[in-house]
Amino acid sequence: MSANPITATVDFDREGVQHGFLKLPHSHDGSAWGSIMIPITVARNGDGPTALLSGGNHGDEYEGPLALYHLASSIGDQDLNGRVIIIPVMNSPAFHAARRTSPIDGVNLNRAFPGDALGTVTQKIADYFQRTLLPMADFVLDFHSGGKTLDFVPFCASHVLADKANQERCGAAMRAFNAPYSVTLLEVDNVGMYDTAAEEMGKVFISTELGGGGTARAETVAVAKKGVSNFLKHAGILDGALEESETINLDMPDARCFVESQSIGLLEFCVELGDRVCSGQCLARIHDVHHTGSKPVEYHSQIDGVFIGRHFPGLIAMGDIIAVVAVPV
């Protein structure tokens, strides 16, 4: 098996707090001997569990990076029982380009696992997480939000797993994060995901969707900051009681939770995020922008539930997800 070219300027086994980089050599027109520098903080005190915290898996999602840059600047080894590895921006090229995918190779990092040490830039990053970082971790938190094309109610998520004991551990971590909504999430496509890689290793893994629209709001950043603190307390790495408030527990039982566009046009929503909806209720209309006089196409909920996610831009294409509905538990 080929060695990954990424090197760390931090020592993962050293006590104390270190700030450095994951350094990936990258030769390009602007720098023949250049490198992609991915910021990393490692804080360790004793032999407790390890938490791996990441944001910027997609480069147009900002709550995770904001919460993790804040944590990296404030964490102290005296506060810890164990080790925290903080990577605010997993996909540095995508983040600096404000894109979901890398501008270098066009690859979506969250569909690139297990990666390839001899592959493209994004595949090398995935391989380093797969073979170097994930094996160190006991608890894994990967922040997401809707980016430029989706918007969500702020929720923390875990998945249905074949390993029911680990599913319960992940569910407990999700509940400890204590977002306004806690969702047992059904993925549209989980092949090649970081989530799947971590779960197949038996790690306690949770993720989030905290808003969207290619920006961050004070409300959603506050959810991220509180949640990561609660997550570390739940893992036994930080001392103190969880900061808890009401959460709405939701499930996504099957594909009826997704409403998909079969039209192209101007999108009009008929409900707001967080609304209770009924099966058969009109969620959105799509208007034909090339002709006047035609009636819009209506799209309806297929189940009773809560409207938790939506397409964000005003224009929509065929095959795009219009709406996501989850069922209260």
N, C-alpha and C positions, 0 to 999 in steps of 0.2 A: 504494500500500500504506500502510495507516494506521500511524502511529508508536505504539510500545508506551508505555504510561504509566509503566512502571517506570523509575526513575532510580537511579543508583548514587552513593553518597557517597564512593566510592573512585575513583582514577584508575588504570585498568588499565595504562597505559603508564609510570607513575612508578616509579623505582627505589626499593628499600627495602620495608619491611613496612607495610601499612595494614590497619586493622580498621574496618569500617563496615557499611553496610546496602544492600540492594536495597529501595528504598522504593516501595510500590505504593499509590496513593491508594485508599481504600475508605470510602465514606460509608455509615454504618449507624446503627441506632437509638441505639447507645451513644456515637457520635461522628460528628457530621455531616461534619466535615472530618478524619476519621481516616486512618491509613495502616497497611498491613501492613508490618512491618519484618523483613526476612530477613537475618540476620547473614552477613557475608562477610569473608574475609581474602584479600588479594592480596599476594604476596611476589615481588619481581622483582630479579634481578641479571644484567645483560647480556642478550644476544640469543639465548639458547638456546631450546629448545622450551618449549611451554606445556602444563601438565597441569591439567585441570579435574576437581576432586574433589568428590563430592557424596554426601550421605546424606539420610535423611528424605524421600525421594521418596514413601514411604508413612509415615504419621505414627506407626505403632506398631512401628517397627523401629529398634533402638537401638545396635547395634554401630557402624554407620557414624557417626552423630552423636558417639558417645563418642570414637572414634578421631580424628575430624576436629576436634573441639573441642580435643583434646589437641595435635594437630599445629599448629593455629592459635596456640596459646599458647606453643609452643616453637620455631617455625620462625624462622630468621634469614636475612636476605638474603645474609650472608656465606657461608652454606652452599650457595648455589644457583648453578646455571648455567642461567638461564632464568627462567620464571615459573610460579608455582603459584597457582591460583584455588581457594579452599576455601569451599564452601558446605555446612556441616554439616547444614542442614535446608532442603531444597528447598521442601517443602510446609509452610510455617510454620503455617497454620491447622490442618491435619490433625495436625501434631506436637503442638501445644499442647492439642489435644482428645484425643490418644492414639487417633486413628482412622486407618484405612487411607485413607479418602477425606476430602475437605474438608467441614467442618461448614457452610461457607458456601453452597456450590453442589452438594455431593454428588458431585463429579467426582473420579475416580481420575486423578491427575496422570500416572501411567505408562500411561494410555490416551488422553491428551489431545493428543499431538503430531500435527501441527506447531503446534498452538495457534492462538490468534486474539487479536490485539491489541484487538479490540472485543468480545471474548467475556466469559465469566464470569471470576472471580478466578483459578481454576485454569488456564483457557485462556490468560489473560494471562501467567501464570508460564511455561507451556510455550512460548509464543511468544517470550518474552525469552531463554530458553535456546536455542531454535531459531535465532533470527535475530541474537542478540548474543553469547552466550557460546560456543556450539559452534563458530562460525566462527573464534574465537580459538585454539581448542585443537588440539593435535596428539595428545595422549593423554587419554583420558577414563576415569575410574573412578567407577562409581555403586554404592554399597553398598546391599545388601538383606539382610534375613533374613526369617523366616517370619511375623513379626507375631503377632497374637493367634490366628490360625486355622491356621497351619502350623508344622512343626518340621523342620529339616534337619540332616544332618551338615554340618559347616562346609566349604563349598566355594567356589572361585572358578570363574567360568564365562566362556566365549566361545561364539560361535555358528558354525554353518555358514553361509558367505556365498557369494554368487554371485562376488564378487571374491576369487579364491583367494589372491592375493598378500596382500590385507589380512586374509583369514582366518588366514593363517600369522602375520602380525604380531600379530594379536589373541591367537592361541594362544600365541605366545612371551611376551606380556605376562602372560597367565593363568598360565603356568608359572613366570614370575619372581615373581609374587605369592606363590606357594608355600604355598597353603592345604593342610590335610591331605588334601583331595580337589580334583582339577581336572577339571571336567566340560565336555564339549562339549554344551551345553544345548539341548534342544528345548523351545520355549515352547508353552504351551497356546494362547496367542493373542498374536501379536506386532504386531497392528495398533494404531497409535497409541502405541507404546512409545518412550521416550527412547532405549533401546538401538538400535532401528531407525533413528531419526532420526540418531544419531551415525554408525552404520555406513553409512548411505546417503550421508553426506558423506565417507566414506573415512577416518574417524578410527579410531585404535587404541582400541577400546572393550572393557572388561571389566566384569563385575559379580560379585556374590557372593550367596550365601545362607548366612548364618552363624547357625544355630540358629533360634530362634523362641519362640513361646509368649507374645509380648508382653513380653519381658524380655531381659536380656543376662547372660551368664555370664562369669566371669573368663577362661575358656578361649577363648571366641569373641571377646571384646574384644582379647585378646592376638593372636589371628590377624589381626584387622583392623589393629592397630597395626603389626605386623611386615609385613603385606602392603602397606600403603600406602607404607612406607619402601622396600621392595623395588621397588615399582612406579615410584617416583620415581628410584631408582637405575637401573633398567632403561631409563627414558626418557632418562637422561643428565643429569638435573636435579640429583640428589644424587650426591656422590662416595661411594665405598666399595664393598665386596663385598656381594653379596646374602647375607642370612641364610637358609640353606637347610636343610630337613629333608625327611624322606620325604613324598612326595605320592602318592596313588593316582589314576591317570588313568582316567577313565570317559567313556563315550559314551552318548548317547541316540538310537538309530538311528531309532525310529519311535514311533507312538502306543501301541504295546504297553507302553511304559515307564510309562504312567499307568493306574492302577486307579481306576475311578469308581464311586461309590455309586449304586445303583438302589433303595435302601431308606432308610427313616427310622428312627432309633432310637439305641440305646446302643452305642458303638463299643468293641470289645475287640480289641487288637492281639495277634498271636501271635508276632511277631518284634520285635527291637530295631533301632533305627537303626544302620547300619553292618554289619548281618548279611549274610552271603552267603545268597542264596535261589535256589531252583530253579523252573523252569517247572512250574506246577501246585501249588506249595506254598501252603498257606493262610497268608495274610498277616494277615487280620482277619476278625472276625465282627461282624455287626450284629444286636442283639437288639431285638425288638418290645417297647417299653415300655408299650404299651396293653393287652397281654394276657399272662397267664401260660400256660405249657404249650406254647408254640410254639417250634420249633427256630430258632436264629439262622441268618441268611443268611451263608454263607461267601464270601469273596472271595480269589481266588488270583492269584499272579504269572503273567504271561503269557510271561515270559522268564527265563533264568538271569541273575543279576546281583547287585548290591548294593542293599540297601534304603536309599535316601538321603533320602527325604522322606515325611512323614505328616501327615494331618489332626491338629490338636492338640486341640480341645475334645472332651469325652467324648460329646457328642451330635452326630449328623451328619444331614444332609438329602440328599435325592435330588439328584444332579448334582454333589455335592462330590467332590473328589479324595480318595480314601482313602490312596493310597500311590504313591510314585514309585520305580521301579527303574531303575538304570543299569548298563551293561555294562562290565566292566573292559577296558581297552585293553592 
